[in-house]
Amino acid sequence: GALVDLWNGEMTRALDLIAPERPRPSRRVRAAPWFTEELRTMKRQGRCLERRWRKTCADSDRARARAHFRVYSVAVAAAKKAFFSAG
């Protein structure tokens, strides 16, 4: 009871003296500015196709996922090119 509370209080006070609490800066990851909502949707669709292929192990599902990611890759390259050439 009381002895434990006293111990905890003293330890907290000692720790606060040695290493006081400080607000930590937020580590927000900046999203790529060229990554559009359309690309986000395409990526989500591709992951869905990939999960289906991994679940079924069907060659047709694999081919569909690979074809989608080829199209997605071209779209990413086009978005980057458009973004960086406009700036």
PDB file with SEQRES, HELIX, SHEET and CRYST1 records, atoms N, CA, C and O in Angstrom:
SEQRES   1 A   87  GLY ALA LEU VAL ASP LEU TRP ASN GLY GLU MET THR ARG          
SEQRES   2 A   87  ALA LEU ASP LEU ILE ALA PRO GLU ARG PRO ARG PRO SER          
SEQRES   3 A   87  ARG ARG VAL ARG ALA ALA PRO TRP PHE THR GLU GLU LEU          
SEQRES   4 A   87  ARG THR MET LYS ARG GLN GLY ARG CYS LEU GLU ARG ARG          
SEQRES   5 A   87  TRP ARG LYS THR CYS ALA ASP SER ASP ARG ALA ARG ALA          
SEQRES   6 A   87  ARG ALA HIS PHE ARG VAL TYR SER VAL ALA VAL ALA ALA          
SEQRES   7 A   87  ALA LYS LYS ALA PHE PHE SER ALA GLY                          
HELIX    1 AA1 ALA A    2  ILE A   18  1                                  17    
HELIX    2 AA2 GLU A   37  THR A   56  1                                  20    
HELIX    3 AA3 ASP A   59  ALA A   86  1                                  28    
CRYST1    1.000    1.000    1.000  90.00  90.00  90.00 P 1           1          
ATOM      1  N   GLY A   1       0.731  -1.169   0.000  1.00  0.00           N  
ATOM      2  CA  GLY A   1       0.000   0.000   0.000  1.00  0.00           C  
ATOM      3  C   GLY A   1       0.794   1.269   0.000  1.00  0.00           C  
ATOM      4  O   GLY A   1       1.257   1.736  -1.041  1.00  0.00           O  
ATOM      5  N   ALA A   2       0.951   1.837   1.204  1.00  0.00           N  
ATOM      6  CA  ALA A   2       1.531   3.174   1.330  1.00  0.00           C  
ATOM      7  C   ALA A   2       3.007   3.182   0.953  1.00  0.00           C  
ATOM      8  O   ALA A   2       3.497   4.132   0.342  1.00  0.00           O  
ATOM      9  N   LEU A   3       3.715   2.110   1.322  1.00  0.00           N  
ATOM     10  CA  LEU A   3       5.142   2.044   1.012  1.00  0.00           C  
ATOM     11  C   LEU A   3       5.369   1.962  -0.502  1.00  0.00           C  
ATOM     12  O   LEU A   3       6.290   2.581  -1.034  1.00  0.00           O  
ATOM     13  N   VAL A   4       4.530   1.199  -1.177  1.00  0.00           N  
ATOM     14  CA  VAL A   4       4.632   1.079  -2.637  1.00  0.00           C  
ATOM     15  C   VAL A   4       4.327   2.420  -3.292  1.00  0.00           C  
ATOM     16  O   VAL A   4       5.016   2.826  -4.228  1.00  0.00           O  
ATOM     17  N   ASP A   5       3.296   3.108  -2.804  1.00  0.00           N  
ATOM     18  CA  ASP A   5       2.956   4.424  -3.351  1.00  0.00           C  
ATOM     19  C   ASP A   5       4.099   5.412  -3.147  1.00  0.00           C  
ATOM     20  O   ASP A   5       4.409   6.203  -4.038  1.00  0.00           O  
ATOM     21  N   LEU A   6       4.727   5.366  -1.968  1.00  0.00           N  
ATOM     22  CA  LEU A   6       5.866   6.245  -1.689  1.00  0.00           C  
ATOM     23  C   LEU A   6       7.014   5.929  -2.646  1.00  0.00           C  
ATOM     24  O   LEU A   6       7.614   6.833  -3.226  1.00  0.00           O  
ATOM     25  N   TRP A   7       7.312   4.640  -2.804  1.00  0.00           N  
ATOM     26  CA  TRP A   7       8.379   4.205  -3.720  1.00  0.00           C  
ATOM     27  C   TRP A   7       8.097   4.678  -5.148  1.00  0.00           C  
ATOM     28  O   TRP A   7       8.970   5.249  -5.801  1.00  0.00           O  
ATOM     29  N   ASN A   8       6.871   4.438  -5.628  1.00  0.00           N  
ATOM     30  CA  ASN A   8       6.507   4.848  -6.985  1.00  0.00           C  
ATOM     31  C   ASN A   8       6.624   6.357  -7.160  1.00  0.00           C  
ATOM     32  O   ASN A   8       7.100   6.829  -8.193  1.00  0.00           O  
ATOM     33  N   GLY A   9       6.198   7.104  -6.168  1.00  0.00           N  
ATOM     34  CA  GLY A   9       6.292   8.562  -6.235  1.00  0.00           C  
ATOM     35  C   GLY A   9       7.734   9.038  -6.311  1.00  0.00           C  
ATOM     36  O   GLY A   9       8.063   9.920  -7.104  1.00  0.00           O  
ATOM     37  N   GLU A  10       8.596   8.449  -5.479  1.00  0.00           N  
ATOM     38  CA  GLU A  10      10.008   8.837  -5.481  1.00  0.00           C  
ATOM     39  C   GLU A  10      10.689   8.465  -6.800  1.00  0.00           C  
ATOM     40  O   GLU A  10      11.489   9.236  -7.330  1.00  0.00           O  
ATOM     41  N   MET A  11      10.371   7.297  -7.317  1.00  0.00           N  
ATOM     42  CA  MET A  11      10.966   6.874  -8.592  1.00  0.00           C  
ATOM     43  C   MET A  11      10.497   7.775  -9.735  1.00  0.00           C  
ATOM     44  O   MET A  11      11.285   8.142 -10.606  1.00  0.00           O  
ATOM     45  N   THR A  12       9.223   8.125  -9.726  1.00  0.00           N  
ATOM     46  CA  THR A  12       8.699   9.019 -10.758  1.00  0.00           C  
ATOM     47  C   THR A  12       9.379  10.374 -10.679  1.00  0.00           C  
ATOM     48  O   THR A  12       9.752  10.948 -11.703  1.00  0.00           O  
ATOM     49  N   ARG A  13       9.539  10.885  -9.471  1.00  0.00           N  
ATOM     50  CA  ARG A  13      10.190  12.184  -9.281  1.00  0.00           C  
ATOM     51  C   ARG A  13      11.648  12.125  -9.746  1.00  0.00           C  
ATOM     52  O   ARG A  13      12.130  13.054 -10.393  1.00  0.00           O  
ATOM     53  N   ALA A  14      12.346  11.043  -9.420  1.00  0.00           N  
ATOM     54  CA  ALA A  14      13.745  10.897  -9.832  1.00  0.00           C  
ATOM     55  C   ALA A  14      13.855  10.809 -11.353  1.00  0.00           C  
ATOM     56  O   ALA A  14      14.726  11.436 -11.956  1.00  0.00           O  
ATOM     57  N   LEU A  15      12.976  10.034 -11.961  1.00  0.00           N  
ATOM     58  CA  LEU A  15      13.001   9.920 -13.420  1.00  0.00           C  
ATOM     59  C   LEU A  15      12.679  11.250 -14.091  1.00  0.00           C  
ATOM     60  O   LEU A  15      13.304  11.613 -15.088  1.00  0.00           O  
ATOM     61  N   ASP A  16      11.711  11.972 -13.549  1.00  0.00           N  
ATOM     62  CA  ASP A  16      11.359  13.271 -14.123  1.00  0.00           C  
ATOM     63  C   ASP A  16      12.516  14.255 -14.008  1.00  0.00           C  
ATOM     64  O   ASP A  16      12.678  15.131 -14.858  1.00  0.00           O  
ATOM     65  N   LEU A  17      13.316  14.113 -12.963  1.00  0.00           N  
ATOM     66  CA  LEU A  17      14.475  14.983 -12.783  1.00  0.00           C  
ATOM     67  C   LEU A  17      15.568  14.625 -13.797  1.00  0.00           C  
ATOM     68  O   LEU A  17      16.182  15.507 -14.398  1.00  0.00           O  
ATOM     69  N   ILE A  18      15.798  13.332 -13.977  1.00  0.00           N  
ATOM     70  CA  ILE A  18      16.856  12.869 -14.884  1.00  0.00           C  
ATOM     71  C   ILE A  18      16.437  13.018 -16.346  1.00  0.00           C  
ATOM     72  O   ILE A  18      17.199  13.520 -17.173  1.00  0.00           O  
ATOM     73  N   ALA A  19      15.232  12.581 -16.647  1.00  0.00           N  
ATOM     74  CA  ALA A  19      14.753  12.587 -18.037  1.00  0.00           C  
ATOM     75  C   ALA A  19      13.320  13.096 -18.061  1.00  0.00           C  
ATOM     76  O   ALA A  19      12.379  12.304 -18.106  1.00  0.00           O  
ATOM     77  N   PRO A  20      13.150  14.421 -18.032  1.00  0.00           N  
ATOM     78  CA  PRO A  20      11.788  14.960 -18.014  1.00  0.00           C  
ATOM     79  C   PRO A  20      11.039  14.643 -19.306  1.00  0.00           C  
ATOM     80  O   PRO A  20      11.638  14.497 -20.371  1.00  0.00           O  
ATOM     81  N   GLU A  21       9.733  14.542 -19.186  1.00  0.00           N  
ATOM     82  CA  GLU A  21       8.905  14.292 -20.365  1.00  0.00           C  
ATOM     83  C   GLU A  21       8.963  15.499 -21.276  1.00  0.00           C  
ATOM     84  O   GLU A  21       8.864  16.643 -20.832  1.00  0.00           O  
ATOM     85  N   ARG A  22       9.123  15.225 -22.544  1.00  0.00           N  
ATOM     86  CA  ARG A  22       9.120  16.292 -23.540  1.00  0.00           C  
ATOM     87  C   ARG A  22       8.171  15.888 -24.651  1.00  0.00           C  
ATOM     88  O   ARG A  22       8.040  14.703 -24.958  1.00  0.00           O  
ATOM     89  N   PRO A  23       7.516  16.851 -25.247  1.00  0.00           N  
ATOM     90  CA  PRO A  23       6.664  16.485 -26.381  1.00  0.00           C  
ATOM     91  C   PRO A  23       7.531  16.010 -27.538  1.00  0.00           C  
ATOM     92  O   PRO A  23       8.533  16.637 -27.882  1.00  0.00           O  
ATOM     93  N   ARG A  24       7.138  14.915 -28.121  1.00  0.00           N  
ATOM     94  CA  ARG A  24       7.897  14.373 -29.243  1.00  0.00           C  
ATOM     95  C   ARG A  24       7.390  14.986 -30.531  1.00  0.00           C  
ATOM     96  O   ARG A  24       6.182  15.125 -30.721  1.00  0.00           O  
ATOM     97  N   PRO A  25       8.293  15.350 -31.408  1.00  0.00           N  
ATOM     98  CA  PRO A  25       7.833  15.883 -32.692  1.00  0.00           C  
ATOM     99  C   PRO A  25       7.116  14.787 -33.474  1.00  0.00           C  
ATOM    100  O   PRO A  25       7.534  13.629 -33.472  1.00  0.00           O  
ATOM    101  N   SER A  26       6.055  15.163 -34.126  1.00  0.00           N  
ATOM    102  CA  SER A  26       5.314  14.166 -34.892  1.00  0.00           C  
ATOM    103  C   SER A  26       6.109  13.788 -36.129  1.00  0.00           C  
ATOM    104  O   SER A  26       6.695  14.641 -36.796  1.00  0.00           O  
ATOM    105  N   ARG A  27       6.118  12.528 -36.414  1.00  0.00           N  
ATOM    106  CA  ARG A  27       6.838  12.038 -37.593  1.00  0.00           C  
ATOM    107  C   ARG A  27       5.822  11.714 -38.665  1.00  0.00           C  
ATOM    108  O   ARG A  27       5.455  10.556 -38.866  1.00  0.00           O  
ATOM    109  N   ARG A  28       5.387  12.719 -39.329  1.00  0.00           N  
ATOM    110  CA  ARG A  28       4.412  12.509 -40.385  1.00  0.00           C  
ATOM    111  C   ARG A  28       5.150  12.208 -41.677  1.00  0.00           C  
ATOM    112  O   ARG A  28       6.036  12.949 -42.103  1.00  0.00           O  
ATOM    113  N   VAL A  29       4.768  11.125 -42.272  1.00  0.00           N  
ATOM    114  CA  VAL A  29       5.370  10.747 -43.541  1.00  0.00           C  
ATOM    115  C   VAL A  29       4.678  11.547 -44.632  1.00  0.00           C  
ATOM    116  O   VAL A  29       3.458  11.492 -44.789  1.00  0.00           O  
ATOM    117  N   ARG A  30       5.472  12.282 -45.374  1.00  0.00           N  
ATOM    118  CA  ARG A  30       4.891  13.058 -46.461  1.00  0.00           C  
ATOM    119  C   ARG A  30       4.601  12.129 -47.623  1.00  0.00           C  
ATOM    120  O   ARG A  30       5.487  11.442 -48.133  1.00  0.00           O  
ATOM    121  N   ALA A  31       3.372  12.122 -48.018  1.00  0.00           N  
ATOM    122  CA  ALA A  31       3.001  11.311 -49.171  1.00  0.00           C  
ATOM    123  C   ALA A  31       3.641  11.912 -50.416  1.00  0.00           C  
ATOM    124  O   ALA A  31       3.867  13.120 -50.495  1.00  0.00           O  
ATOM    125  N   ALA A  32       3.922  11.071 -51.361  1.00  0.00           N  
ATOM    126  CA  ALA A  32       4.496  11.563 -52.608  1.00  0.00           C  
ATOM    127  C   ALA A  32       3.483  12.498 -53.265  1.00  0.00           C  
ATOM    128  O   ALA A  32       2.332  12.109 -53.463  1.00  0.00           O  
ATOM    129  N   PRO A  33       3.882  13.707 -53.602  1.00  0.00           N  
ATOM    130  CA  PRO A  33       2.921  14.677 -54.141  1.00  0.00           C  
ATOM    131  C   PRO A  33       2.345  14.275 -55.497  1.00  0.00           C  
ATOM    132  O   PRO A  33       1.283  14.760 -55.886  1.00  0.00           O  
ATOM    133  N   TRP A  34       3.025  13.407 -56.204  1.00  0.00           N  
ATOM    134  CA  TRP A  34       2.538  12.977 -57.513  1.00  0.00           C  
ATOM    135  C   TRP A  34       1.571  11.805 -57.411  1.00  0.00           C  
ATOM    136  O   TRP A  34       0.958  11.424 -58.409  1.00  0.00           O  
ATOM    137  N   PHE A  35       1.424  11.225 -56.215  1.00  0.00           N  
ATOM    138  CA  PHE A  35       0.592  10.037 -56.027  1.00  0.00           C  
ATOM    139  C   PHE A  35      -0.872  10.454 -55.930  1.00  0.00           C  
ATOM    140  O   PHE A  35      -1.331  10.908 -54.882  1.00  0.00           O  
ATOM    141  N   THR A  36      -1.591  10.295 -57.027  1.00  0.00           N  
ATOM    142  CA  THR A  36      -2.968  10.778 -57.121  1.00  0.00           C  
ATOM    143  C   THR A  36      -3.961   9.766 -56.553  1.00  0.00           C  
ATOM    144  O   THR A  36      -3.609   8.628 -56.242  1.00  0.00           O  
ATOM    145  N   GLU A  37      -5.184  10.206 -56.429  1.00  0.00           N  
ATOM    146  CA  GLU A  37      -6.249   9.324 -55.953  1.00  0.00           C  
ATOM    147  C   GLU A  37      -6.476   8.171 -56.935  1.00  0.00           C  
ATOM    148  O   GLU A  37      -6.780   7.049 -56.530  1.00  0.00           O  
ATOM    149  N   GLU A  38      -6.324   8.461 -58.218  1.00  0.00           N  
ATOM    150  CA  GLU A  38      -6.473   7.414 -59.235  1.00  0.00           C  
ATOM    151  C   GLU A  38      -5.408   6.328 -59.055  1.00  0.00           C  
ATOM    152  O   GLU A  38      -5.704   5.138 -59.164  1.00  0.00           O  
ATOM    153  N   LEU A  39      -4.170   6.744 -58.778  1.00  0.00           N  
ATOM    154  CA  LEU A  39      -3.103   5.766 -58.542  1.00  0.00           C  
ATOM    155  C   LEU A  39      -3.373   4.961 -57.279  1.00  0.00           C  
ATOM    156  O   LEU A  39      -3.110   3.760 -57.232  1.00  0.00           O  
ATOM    157  N   ARG A  40      -3.894   5.619 -56.267  1.00  0.00           N  
ATOM    158  CA  ARG A  40      -4.216   4.925 -55.017  1.00  0.00           C  
ATOM    159  C   ARG A  40      -5.261   3.834 -55.272  1.00  0.00           C  
ATOM    160  O   ARG A  40      -5.156   2.723 -54.753  1.00  0.00           O  
ATOM    161  N   THR A  41      -6.264   4.172 -56.076  1.00  0.00           N  
ATOM    162  CA  THR A  41      -7.307   3.198 -56.415  1.00  0.00           C  
ATOM    163  C   THR A  41      -6.729   2.047 -57.228  1.00  0.00           C  
ATOM    164  O   THR A  41      -7.054   0.883 -56.991  1.00  0.00           O  
ATOM    165  N   MET A  42      -5.871   2.379 -58.187  1.00  0.00           N  
ATOM    166  CA  MET A  42      -5.250   1.329 -59.003  1.00  0.00           C  
ATOM    167  C   MET A  42      -4.388   0.401 -58.148  1.00  0.00           C  
ATOM    168  O   MET A  42      -4.388  -0.814 -58.345  1.00  0.00           O  
ATOM    169  N   LYS A  43      -3.661   0.979 -57.207  1.00  0.00           N  
ATOM    170  CA  LYS A  43      -2.806   0.168 -56.340  1.00  0.00           C  
ATOM    171  C   LYS A  43      -3.659  -0.773 -55.494  1.00  0.00           C  
ATOM    172  O   LYS A  43      -3.329  -1.948 -55.335  1.00  0.00           O  
ATOM    173  N   ARG A  44      -4.759  -0.247 -54.954  1.00  0.00           N  
ATOM    174  CA  ARG A  44      -5.658  -1.057 -54.140  1.00  0.00           C  
ATOM    175  C   ARG A  44      -6.233  -2.215 -54.963  1.00  0.00           C  
ATOM    176  O   ARG A  44      -6.309  -3.346 -54.484  1.00  0.00           O  
ATOM    177  N   GLN A  45      -6.632  -1.925 -56.196  1.00  0.00           N  
ATOM    178  CA  GLN A  45      -7.164  -2.976 -57.068  1.00  0.00           C  
ATOM    179  C   GLN A  45      -6.095  -4.032 -57.348  1.00  0.00           C  
ATOM    180  O   GLN A  45      -6.380  -5.229 -57.365  1.00  0.00           O  
ATOM    181  N   GLY A  46      -4.874  -3.577 -57.564  1.00  0.00           N  
ATOM    182  CA  GLY A  46      -3.784  -4.510 -57.829  1.00  0.00           C  
ATOM    183  C   GLY A  46      -3.507  -5.414 -56.644  1.00  0.00           C  
ATOM    184  O   GLY A  46      -3.259  -6.607 -56.814  1.00  0.00           O  
ATOM    185  N   ARG A  47      -3.547  -4.852 -55.443  1.00  0.00           N  
ATOM    186  CA  ARG A  47      -3.325  -5.668 -54.243  1.00  0.00           C  
ATOM    187  C   ARG A  47      -4.448  -6.685 -54.071  1.00  0.00           C  
ATOM    188  O   ARG A  47      -4.219  -7.810 -53.628  1.00  0.00           O  
ATOM    189  N   CYS A  48      -5.645  -6.281 -54.420  1.00  0.00           N  
ATOM    190  CA  CYS A  48      -6.785  -7.198 -54.355  1.00  0.00           C  
ATOM    191  C   CYS A  48      -6.573  -8.367 -55.323  1.00  0.00           C  
ATOM    192  O   CYS A  48      -6.797  -9.525 -54.970  1.00  0.00           O  
ATOM    193  N   LEU A  49      -6.141  -8.048 -56.542  1.00  0.00           N  
ATOM    194  CA  LEU A  49      -5.859  -9.095 -57.527  1.00  0.00           C  
ATOM    195  C   LEU A  49      -4.714  -9.992 -57.062  1.00  0.00           C  
ATOM    196  O   LEU A  49      -4.747 -11.207 -57.253  1.00  0.00           O  
ATOM    197  N   GLU A  50      -3.708  -9.382 -56.453  1.00  0.00           N  
ATOM    198  CA  GLU A  50      -2.570 -10.159 -55.964  1.00  0.00           C  
ATOM    199  C   GLU A  50      -3.001 -11.111 -54.844  1.00  0.00           C  
ATOM    200  O   GLU A  50      -2.586 -12.270 -54.819  1.00  0.00           O  
ATOM    201  N   ARG A  51      -3.829 -10.625 -53.924  1.00  0.00           N  
ATOM    202  CA  ARG A  51      -4.315 -11.495 -52.846  1.00  0.00           C  
ATOM    203  C   ARG A  51      -5.120 -12.662 -53.412  1.00  0.00           C  
ATOM    204  O   ARG A  51      -4.997 -13.793 -52.942  1.00  0.00           O  
ATOM    205  N   ARG A  52      -5.947 -12.384 -54.426  1.00  0.00           N  
ATOM    206  CA  ARG A  52      -6.734 -13.453 -55.039  1.00  0.00           C  
ATOM    207  C   ARG A  52      -5.811 -14.503 -55.654  1.00  0.00           C  
ATOM    208  O   ARG A  52      -6.029 -15.704 -55.493  1.00  0.00           O  
ATOM    209  N   TRP A  53      -4.774 -14.035 -56.363  1.00  0.00           N  
ATOM    210  CA  TRP A  53      -3.842 -14.968 -56.988  1.00  0.00           C  
ATOM    211  C   TRP A  53      -3.131 -15.815 -55.927  1.00  0.00           C  
ATOM    212  O   TRP A  53      -2.985 -17.026 -56.093  1.00  0.00           O  
ATOM    213  N   ARG A  54      -2.690 -15.179 -54.844  1.00  0.00           N  
ATOM    214  CA  ARG A  54      -1.985 -15.935 -53.799  1.00  0.00           C  
ATOM    215  C   ARG A  54      -2.909 -16.931 -53.101  1.00  0.00           C  
ATOM    216  O   ARG A  54      -2.461 -17.968 -52.612  1.00  0.00           O  
ATOM    217  N   LYS A  55      -4.185 -16.612 -53.060  1.00  0.00           N  
ATOM    218  CA  LYS A  55      -5.147 -17.515 -52.428  1.00  0.00           C  
ATOM    219  C   LYS A  55      -5.470 -18.705 -53.334  1.00  0.00           C  
ATOM    220  O   LYS A  55      -5.555 -19.841 -52.868  1.00  0.00           O  
ATOM    221  N   THR A  56      -5.651 -18.436 -54.639  1.00  0.00           N  
ATOM    222  CA  THR A  56      -6.080 -19.496 -55.553  1.00  0.00           C  
ATOM    223  C   THR A  56      -4.919 -20.206 -56.240  1.00  0.00           C  
ATOM    224  O   THR A  56      -5.059 -21.354 -56.663  1.00  0.00           O  
ATOM    225  N   CYS A  57      -3.772 -19.535 -56.355  1.00  0.00           N  
ATOM    226  CA  CYS A  57      -2.605 -20.066 -57.083  1.00  0.00           C  
ATOM    227  C   CYS A  57      -2.940 -20.380 -58.541  1.00  0.00           C  
ATOM    228  O   CYS A  57      -2.288 -21.213 -59.170  1.00  0.00           O  
ATOM    229  N   ALA A  58      -3.955 -19.712 -59.068  1.00  0.00           N  
ATOM    230  CA  ALA A  58      -4.357 -19.950 -60.455  1.00  0.00           C  
ATOM    231  C   ALA A  58      -3.517 -19.090 -61.396  1.00  0.00           C  
ATOM    232  O   ALA A  58      -3.260 -17.918 -61.121  1.00  0.00           O  
ATOM    233  N   ASP A  59      -3.098 -19.682 -62.500  1.00  0.00           N  
ATOM    234  CA  ASP A  59      -2.301 -18.946 -63.482  1.00  0.00           C  
ATOM    235  C   ASP A  59      -3.074 -17.766 -64.062  1.00  0.00           C  
ATOM    236  O   ASP A  59      -2.492 -16.720 -64.349  1.00  0.00           O  
ATOM    237  N   SER A  60      -4.371 -17.932 -64.233  1.00  0.00           N  
ATOM    238  CA  SER A  60      -5.175 -16.839 -64.792  1.00  0.00           C  
ATOM    239  C   SER A  60      -5.203 -15.640 -63.839  1.00  0.00           C  
ATOM    240  O   SER A  60      -5.147 -14.492 -64.280  1.00  0.00           O  
ATOM    241  N   ASP A  61      -5.290 -15.907 -62.536  1.00  0.00           N  
ATOM    242  CA  ASP A  61      -5.279 -14.816 -61.558  1.00  0.00           C  
ATOM    243  C   ASP A  61      -3.911 -14.136 -61.522  1.00  0.00           C  
ATOM    244  O   ASP A  61      -3.816 -12.918 -61.368  1.00  0.00           O  
ATOM    245  N   ARG A  62      -2.862 -14.932 -61.664  1.00  0.00           N  
ATOM    246  CA  ARG A  62      -1.508 -14.368 -61.690  1.00  0.00           C  
ATOM    247  C   ARG A  62      -1.334 -13.467 -62.906  1.00  0.00           C  
ATOM    248  O   ARG A  62      -0.793 -12.367 -62.800  1.00  0.00           O  
ATOM    249  N   ALA A  63      -1.793 -13.938 -64.051  1.00  0.00           N  
ATOM    250  CA  ALA A  63      -1.674 -13.155 -65.281  1.00  0.00           C  
ATOM    251  C   ALA A  63      -2.455 -11.850 -65.168  1.00  0.00           C  
ATOM    252  O   ALA A  63      -1.986 -10.800 -65.609  1.00  0.00           O  
ATOM    253  N   ARG A  64      -3.643 -11.916 -64.580  1.00  0.00           N  
ATOM    254  CA  ARG A  64      -4.465 -10.716 -64.408  1.00  0.00           C  
ATOM    255  C   ARG A  64      -3.764  -9.712 -63.485  1.00  0.00           C  
ATOM    256  O   ARG A  64      -3.756  -8.513 -63.764  1.00  0.00           O  
ATOM    257  N   ALA A  65      -3.178 -10.199 -62.392  1.00  0.00           N  
ATOM    258  CA  ALA A  65      -2.480  -9.314 -61.454  1.00  0.00           C  
ATOM    259  C   ALA A  65      -1.249  -8.692 -62.110  1.00  0.00           C  
ATOM    260  O   ALA A  65      -0.995  -7.497 -61.959  1.00  0.00           O  
ATOM    261  N   ARG A  66      -0.493  -9.499 -62.832  1.00  0.00           N  
ATOM    262  CA  ARG A  66       0.717  -8.978 -63.488  1.00  0.00           C  
ATOM    263  C   ARG A  66       0.369  -7.940 -64.548  1.00  0.00           C  
ATOM    264  O   ARG A  66       1.047  -6.919 -64.668  1.00  0.00           O  
ATOM    265  N   ALA A  67      -0.676  -8.197 -65.307  1.00  0.00           N  
ATOM    266  CA  ALA A  67      -1.097  -7.238 -66.336  1.00  0.00           C  
ATOM    267  C   ALA A  67      -1.525  -5.925 -65.684  1.00  0.00           C  
ATOM    268  O   ALA A  67      -1.213  -4.839 -66.173  1.00  0.00           O  
ATOM    269  N   HIS A  68      -2.243  -6.048 -64.578  1.00  0.00           N  
ATOM    270  CA  HIS A  68      -2.687  -4.834 -63.882  1.00  0.00           C  
ATOM    271  C   HIS A  68      -1.484  -4.034 -63.378  1.00  0.00           C  
ATOM    272  O   HIS A  68      -1.455  -2.811 -63.512  1.00  0.00           O  
ATOM    273  N   PHE A  69      -0.495  -4.716 -62.801  1.00  0.00           N  
ATOM    274  CA  PHE A  69       0.661  -3.996 -62.272  1.00  0.00           C  
ATOM    275  C   PHE A  69       1.520  -3.390 -63.375  1.00  0.00           C  
ATOM    276  O   PHE A  69       2.201  -2.390 -63.147  1.00  0.00           O  
ATOM    277  N   ARG A  70       1.498  -3.981 -64.565  1.00  0.00           N  
ATOM    278  CA  ARG A  70       2.196  -3.349 -65.692  1.00  0.00           C  
ATOM    279  C   ARG A  70       1.524  -2.028 -66.046  1.00  0.00           C  
ATOM    280  O   ARG A  70       2.196  -1.019 -66.256  1.00  0.00           O  
ATOM    281  N   VAL A  71       0.198  -2.041 -66.110  1.00  0.00           N  
ATOM    282  CA  VAL A  71      -0.556  -0.816 -66.405  1.00  0.00           C  
ATOM    283  C   VAL A  71      -0.336   0.208 -65.288  1.00  0.00           C  
ATOM    284  O   VAL A  71      -0.158   1.397 -65.553  1.00  0.00           O  
ATOM    285  N   TYR A  72      -0.350  -0.259 -64.049  1.00  0.00           N  
ATOM    286  CA  TYR A  72      -0.135   0.621 -62.893  1.00  0.00           C  
ATOM    287  C   TYR A  72       1.255   1.263 -62.959  1.00  0.00           C  
ATOM    288  O   TYR A  72       1.412   2.452 -62.683  1.00  0.00           O  
ATOM    289  N   SER A  73       2.248   0.471 -63.324  1.00  0.00           N  
ATOM    290  CA  SER A  73       3.612   0.983 -63.413  1.00  0.00           C  
ATOM    291  C   SER A  73       3.718   2.091 -64.461  1.00  0.00           C  
ATOM    292  O   SER A  73       4.390   3.096 -64.235  1.00  0.00           O  
ATOM    293  N   VAL A  74       3.066   1.912 -65.589  1.00  0.00           N  
ATOM    294  CA  VAL A  74       3.059   2.940 -66.636  1.00  0.00           C  
ATOM    295  C   VAL A  74       2.354   4.197 -66.125  1.00  0.00           C  
ATOM    296  O   VAL A  74       2.800   5.314 -66.387  1.00  0.00           O  
ATOM    297  N   ALA A  75       1.256   4.011 -65.398  1.00  0.00           N  
ATOM    298  CA  ALA A  75       0.514   5.155 -64.858  1.00  0.00           C  
ATOM    299  C   ALA A  75       1.353   5.922 -63.833  1.00  0.00           C  
ATOM    300  O   ALA A  75       1.312   7.152 -63.798  1.00  0.00           O  
ATOM    301  N   VAL A  76       2.108   5.211 -63.006  1.00  0.00           N  
ATOM    302  CA  VAL A  76       2.980   5.865 -62.022  1.00  0.00           C  
ATOM    303  C   VAL A  76       4.051   6.677 -62.739  1.00  0.00           C  
ATOM    304  O   VAL A  76       4.311   7.825 -62.380  1.00  0.00           O  
ATOM    305  N   ALA A  77       4.668   6.084 -63.745  1.00  0.00           N  
ATOM    306  CA  ALA A  77       5.709   6.792 -64.493  1.00  0.00           C  
ATOM    307  C   ALA A  77       5.142   8.043 -65.157  1.00  0.00           C  
ATOM    308  O   ALA A  77       5.789   9.090 -65.170  1.00  0.00           O  
ATOM    309  N   ALA A  78       3.938   7.935 -65.706  1.00  0.00           N  
ATOM    310  CA  ALA A  78       3.312   9.091 -66.358  1.00  0.00           C  
ATOM    311  C   ALA A  78       2.988  10.181 -65.340  1.00  0.00           C  
ATOM    312  O   ALA A  78       3.174  11.367 -65.614  1.00  0.00           O  
ATOM    313  N   ALA A  79       2.504   9.780 -64.170  1.00  0.00           N  
ATOM    314  CA  ALA A  79       2.168  10.759 -63.130  1.00  0.00           C  
ATOM    315  C   ALA A  79       3.420  11.479 -62.640  1.00  0.00           C  
ATOM    316  O   ALA A  79       3.401  12.693 -62.436  1.00  0.00           O  
ATOM    317  N   LYS A  80       4.505  10.733 -62.452  1.00  0.00           N  
ATOM    318  CA  LYS A  80       5.762  11.355 -62.025  1.00  0.00           C  
ATOM    319  C   LYS A  80       6.270  12.321 -63.086  1.00  0.00           C  
ATOM    320  O   LYS A  80       6.699  13.433 -62.775  1.00  0.00           O  
ATOM    321  N   LYS A  81       6.218  11.889 -64.330  1.00  0.00           N  
ATOM    322  CA  LYS A  81       6.705  12.734 -65.420  1.00  0.00           C  
ATOM    323  C   LYS A  81       5.886  14.017 -65.505  1.00  0.00           C  
ATOM    324  O   LYS A  81       6.440  15.106 -65.657  1.00  0.00           O  
ATOM    325  N   ALA A  82       4.566  13.883 -65.408  1.00  0.00           N  
ATOM    326  CA  ALA A  82       3.695  15.059 -65.478  1.00  0.00           C  
ATOM    327  C   ALA A  82       3.952  15.996 -64.300  1.00  0.00           C  
ATOM    328  O   ALA A  82       3.978  17.215 -64.470  1.00  0.00           O  
ATOM    329  N   PHE A  83       4.139  15.435 -63.115  1.00  0.00           N  
ATOM    330  CA  PHE A  83       4.344  16.265 -61.928  1.00  0.00           C  
ATOM    331  C   PHE A  83       5.675  17.004 -61.987  1.00  0.00           C  
ATOM    332  O   PHE A  83       5.735  18.210 -61.747  1.00  0.00           O  
ATOM    333  N   PHE A  84       6.737  16.277 -62.306  1.00  0.00           N  
ATOM    334  CA  PHE A  84       8.060  16.891 -62.252  1.00  0.00           C  
ATOM    335  C   PHE A  84       8.365  17.771 -63.452  1.00  0.00           C  
ATOM    336  O   PHE A  84       9.222  18.650 -63.361  1.00  0.00           O  
ATOM    337  N   SER A  85       7.691  17.560 -64.565  1.00  0.00           N  
ATOM    338  CA  SER A  85       7.928  18.433 -65.714  1.00  0.00           C  
ATOM    339  C   SER A  85       7.103  19.712 -65.607  1.00  0.00           C  
ATOM    340  O   SER A  85       7.449  20.726 -66.215  1.00  0.00           O  
ATOM    341  N   ALA A  86       6.010  19.672 -64.837  1.00  0.00           N  
ATOM    342  CA  ALA A  86       5.164  20.859 -64.670  1.00  0.00           C  
ATOM    343  C   ALA A  86       5.792  21.844 -63.694  1.00  0.00           C  
ATOM    344  O   ALA A  86       5.566  23.050 -63.798  1.00  0.00           O  
ATOM    345  N   GLY A  87       6.580  21.339 -62.745  1.00  0.00           N  
ATOM    346  CA  GLY A  87       7.129  22.191 -61.689  1.00  0.00           C  
ATOM    347  C   GLY A  87       8.305  22.944 -62.131  1.00  0.00           C  
ATOM    348  O   GLY A  87       8.879  23.706 -61.353  1.00  0.00           O  
TER     349      GLY A  87                                                      
END                                                                             
